[in-house]
Amino acid sequence: MGWPKGHGSFGDKVSPFRLSRFYSPTWMLCSNPHPFISLIAPSKGKKLLPRVSRHLSSQQMLTVLTLLVACFSQMDIVFHARILDLPEENTRQQDLERQTQAFLGSVVQSILPVIAKAGLRLVSGLLGLLLERSDIVSITQTRVCHAAFPLVPSD
């Protein structure tokens, strides 16, 4: 199964609104968390994305980025981010810290080149998708948001 024709080249001709047909609410709500988010939940899954991204086309990496943005609030490091703010240290907090560092070191680093090549229209579409599908108040209070979306204010 190939990519649909008519998506144009990467960057300036790809409309985020045309990508929305792949991410219709019915398809996105197949499970919570989404199967792709479940795949990258363990540390090994987070380390898998940089290895796989070398073999994906720019259009496929754009699809991965859109999926990450659409399901951002379903990720364990975002959903359980409040644990990191607890005053006492415990094993769950240490595990979540390791997961967060693995996400920032692997997933974010493999997605940054895609964002750097993207046009303003695409970035604004992704930001709109994030605002539409996520609880923006809880997301902006996470370390992952501060690293992945540095222009989003935290207060």
Secondary structure, 3 states (H helix, E strand, C coil): CCCCCCCCCCCCCCCHHHHHHHHCHHHHCCCCCCHHHHHCCCHHHHHHHHHHHCCCCHHHHHHHHHHHHHCHHHCHHHHCHHHHHCCCCCHHHHHHHHHHHHHHHHHHHHHHHHHHHCCHHHHHHHHHHHHHHCCHHHHCCCHHHHHHCCCCCCC
